[in-house]
Amino acid sequence: MSDVDTLTLREVVDALERLYPPGTAQSWDRVGLVTGDPEQPVRRVHLAVDPTLAVIEEARTLGADLLLTHHPLLLRGVHSVATTSAKGASVTNLVVGDVALYVAHTNADVADEGVCAALAEACGLGESDPLTVVEGQPLGRVGDLADHVPLRSFVERLASRLPTAAGGIRVAGPPDAVVRRVALLGGSGDDLFDAVRASGADVYVTADLRHHPVLEAREEARGGTPYLVDAGHWASEQVWLARAERALLAELGGRAARVDTHISTVRTDPWTFVVGADPGGMP
């Protein structure tokens, strides 16, 4: 491929920002181009959920020019990028390796080709509506399955469509409870219980569910709906990567032939194993 045929980082960023407009990100978020020269060539794009040291090394090893991640590297302010910290080492490895980093976070959550759309597909939903609106943007999804199914069957089907993580999927609700209406939010979602109840959902699929909010939600439900499914933060968002890859190539149109893409094989879920889990109501 000659240099004249090579895409620039600016061209790829323009395509990404048409798909995931930065203005749709939440006010606290930090999205967009983190490292890289807009005029540098991009021949390979590497996609991952997290810009960890292992993912950056994988991107460098595979010859990526651009690393596209969901989670920000620098969400909170730092005063040093010395390699004595993981953040500093990450920035250094990106710059030394000539790998640009672009982040699409909450703007990717709300997009038509975003995280929640990918998770809705994994849950078996066809048509779905926004679960709520936050800062003027639709957040989460809610919709109906084609048929009523037992909660256990629903979760088993979901597990077959998500990447496997050490913690598995946690469920609060009777295995034989019948569900049809599903609410969901990829990533952390235990601050949306009011919206979930208002939606009439039988089950809520999200991640990072904490003890007290979940206990209170189940007490309020008096054992009924909504049942809760903690699918894991990484797993519930990793399903977006394939969708983002397809969307980016489609957005590039005829220029897509000028770039290769690769989805990271590094599992960035931080948990590695569990001990002493009690299956309880899921024998």
C-alpha positions in Angstrom: 0.0 0.0 0.0 1.5 3.3 -1.0 1.6 6.4 1.2 -0.8 8.2 -1.1 -3.4 5.4 -0.5 -3.0 5.4 3.3 -5.6 6.8 5.5 -4.5 9.6 8.0 -5.5 9.5 11.6 -7.5 12.7 11.0 -9.7 10.8 8.5 -10.3 7.9 10.9 -11.0 10.2 13.8 -13.5 12.1 11.5 -15.3 8.8 10.8 -15.3 7.9 14.5 -16.7 11.2 15.5 -19.5 10.9 13.0 -20.4 7.6 14.6 -19.8 8.7 18.2 -20.1 12.5 18.4 -18.0 13.8 21.3 -20.8 16.2 22.2 -23.0 13.3 23.2 -20.6 12.2 26.0 -21.5 13.0 29.6 -20.1 16.2 31.1 -17.7 14.3 33.4 -16.3 12.1 30.7 -13.0 12.4 28.7 -13.3 11.2 25.2 -11.5 11.8 21.9 -7.9 11.7 20.7 -5.5 11.1 23.6 -2.2 10.5 21.8 -1.2 10.7 18.1 -0.6 13.2 15.3 -3.7 13.8 13.1 -1.5 13.6 10.0 0.1 10.2 10.8 -0.8 7.3 8.6 -3.2 4.6 9.9 -2.9 1.2 8.3 -4.2 -0.9 11.3 -6.8 -0.1 14.0 -6.8 -2.2 17.2 -10.0 -2.3 19.3 -10.3 -3.0 23.0 -12.4 -2.1 26.0 -9.5 -0.9 28.2 -6.2 0.7 27.3 -4.2 -1.4 29.7 -0.4 -2.0 29.5 -1.1 -5.5 28.1 -3.5 -4.2 25.4 -1.0 -1.4 24.4 1.7 -4.0 24.1 -0.5 -6.2 22.0 -1.4 -3.3 19.8 2.3 -2.5 19.3 3.2 -6.1 18.6 0.6 -6.4 16.0 1.7 -3.2 14.3 -1.4 -1.1 15.1 -1.3 2.6 14.3 -4.4 3.4 16.3 -5.8 1.9 19.4 -9.6 2.5 19.8 -10.9 1.9 23.3 -14.1 2.3 25.2 -12.7 3.3 28.5 -10.5 6.4 28.9 -6.9 6.2 29.9 -6.8 9.7 31.6 -10.3 10.1 33.1 -8.9 12.0 36.1 -6.1 14.6 36.1 -2.5 13.5 36.4 0.5 15.6 37.1 3.1 13.2 35.7 3.5 10.7 32.9 6.7 9.3 34.2 7.0 5.5 33.7 7.1 5.1 37.4 3.2 4.9 37.3 1.1 2.6 35.1 -0.6 5.7 33.5 2.8 7.2 32.7 4.1 3.9 31.3 1.0 3.6 29.2 1.4 7.0 27.7 5.1 6.5 27.1 4.5 3.1 25.4 1.9 4.6 23.1 4.1 7.5 22.1 7.3 5.5 21.7 5.4 2.9 19.8 3.8 5.5 17.6 0.3 4.2 18.5 -2.5 6.8 18.6 -5.1 6.3 21.2 -8.8 7.3 20.7 -11.5 6.9 23.3 -15.2 6.6 22.7 -16.9 6.1 26.1 -20.3 7.5 27.1 -20.7 8.8 23.6 -20.4 5.2 22.5 -22.9 4.1 25.1 -25.7 6.2 23.6 -24.9 5.8 19.9 -27.0 3.8 17.4 -23.9 1.6 16.9 -23.0 1.7 20.5 -22.5 -0.4 23.6 -26.2 -0.6 24.7 -27.2 -1.5 21.1 -24.7 -4.4 21.2 -25.8 -5.6 24.6 -29.5 -5.4 23.5 -28.7 -7.7 20.6 -26.9 -10.1 23.0 -30.0 -10.1 25.2 -32.1 -11.1 22.3 -34.0 -7.8 21.8 -35.1 -6.6 18.4 -36.7 -3.2 18.7 -35.8 -1.3 21.9 -36.3 2.2 23.3 -34.1 4.4 25.6 -34.3 3.4 29.2 -33.9 7.0 30.4 -32.4 10.3 29.4 -29.4 11.8 31.1 -27.9 15.2 30.1 -30.1 15.2 27.1 -28.9 11.8 25.8 -30.7 8.5 25.7 -29.1 6.0 28.1 -29.7 2.3 28.3 -32.3 0.3 26.4 -35.6 -1.4 27.2 -37.6 -3.8 25.0 -39.4 -7.1 24.8 -38.2 -10.5 23.9 -40.0 -12.5 21.2 -41.3 -14.9 23.8 -41.7 -15.3 27.6 -38.7 -17.3 28.9 -37.6 -18.5 32.4 -35.0 -16.3 34.0 -32.5 -19.0 34.1 -32.9 -19.7 30.4 -32.6 -16.0 29.6 -29.3 -15.7 31.5 -27.9 -18.9 30.1 -28.6 -17.6 26.5 -27.0 -14.3 27.4 -24.0 -16.1 28.8 -23.5 -17.9 25.5 -23.3 -14.6 23.7 -21.0 -12.7 26.1 -17.3 -13.4 26.5 -16.5 -15.6 29.5 -15.1 -13.9 32.6 -13.9 -15.4 35.9 -16.8 -14.1 37.9 -19.5 -15.4 35.6 -22.9 -13.8 35.7 -24.7 -13.1 39.0 -28.5 -13.2 39.2 -31.0 -12.0 41.8 -34.3 -13.7 41.2 -36.0 -17.1 41.0 -34.5 -19.3 38.2 -38.0 -20.3 37.0 -39.5 -16.7 37.1 -40.9 -15.8 33.7 -39.4 -12.7 31.9 -40.1 -10.9 28.7 -39.4 -7.2 29.1 -35.7 -6.5 29.4 -33.9 -3.3 30.5 -30.2 -3.0 30.2 -27.2 -0.7 30.5 -23.6 -1.8 29.6 -21.2 -1.1 32.4 -22.1 0.2 35.8 -25.8 0.7 36.2 -27.1 0.5 39.8 -28.0 4.1 39.8 -30.9 3.6 37.4 -33.2 1.4 39.4 -36.0 4.1 39.4 -35.9 4.2 35.6 -35.9 0.4 35.4 -39.0 0.1 37.7 -40.8 2.8 35.6 -40.0 0.9 32.4 -42.0 -2.2 33.6 -39.0 -4.4 32.9 -39.0 -8.0 34.2 -35.2 -8.1 34.3 -32.4 -5.6 34.3 -29.1 -6.5 32.8 -26.1 -4.3 33.8 -22.8 -4.6 35.8 -21.0 -3.6 39.0 -24.1 -4.1 41.1 -23.3 -3.3 44.7 -24.7 -5.0 47.8 -26.8 -2.2 49.3 -28.4 -0.9 46.2 -29.3 -4.4 45.0 -30.6 -5.5 48.4 -32.8 -2.4 48.6 -34.0 -3.0 45.0 -34.9 -6.6 45.8 -36.7 -5.5 49.0 -38.7 -2.9 47.1 -39.7 -5.6 44.6 -40.9 -7.9 47.4 -39.4 -10.9 45.6 -40.9 -9.9 42.2 -39.7 -7.9 39.2 -37.4 -6.4 38.2 -35.0 -9.3 38.6 -31.3 -8.3 38.4 -28.5 -9.6 36.3 -24.9 -8.5 36.8 -23.2 -9.5 33.6 -19.8 -8.1 34.5 -18.4 -4.7 33.4 -15.9 -5.9 30.8 -18.1 -8.6 29.4 -21.2 -6.4 29.0 -19.1 -3.9 27.0 -16.7 -6.2 25.1 -19.6 -7.2 22.8 -19.5 -3.6 21.4 -16.1 -4.1 19.8 -17.3 -6.2 16.8 -20.1 -3.8 16.2 -17.7 -0.8 16.4 -15.4 -2.5 13.9 -18.2 -3.1 11.4 -19.5 0.5 11.9 -16.1 2.0 11.4 -15.5 0.1 8.2 -18.9 1.0 6.9 -18.4 4.6 7.8 -15.1 4.7 5.9 -16.9 3.3 2.8 -14.6 2.7 -0.1 -11.6 3.8 2.0 -12.1 0.8 4.3 -9.9 -1.3 2.0 -7.0 0.9 3.1 -7.1 -0.1 6.7 -6.9 -3.4 8.6 -8.7 -3.9 11.9 -8.2 -6.3 14.9 -10.1 -6.9 18.1 -8.0 -7.4 21.1 -7.7 -10.9 22.5 -6.6 -9.6 26.0 -9.2 -10.1 28.6 -9.1 -6.9 30.7 -11.6 -8.1 33.3 -9.5 -7.7 36.4 -10.7 -10.9 38.2 -8.8 -14.1 37.5 -10.6 -16.8 39.6 -13.3 -17.3 42.3 -13.4 -19.7 45.3 -16.3 -21.0 47.2 -19.2 -19.8 45.1 -22.6 -21.0 46.2 -25.0 -21.6 43.3 -28.0 -21.0 45.6 -31.1 -20.9 43.5 -29.2 -21.8 40.3 -28.3 -25.5 40.9 
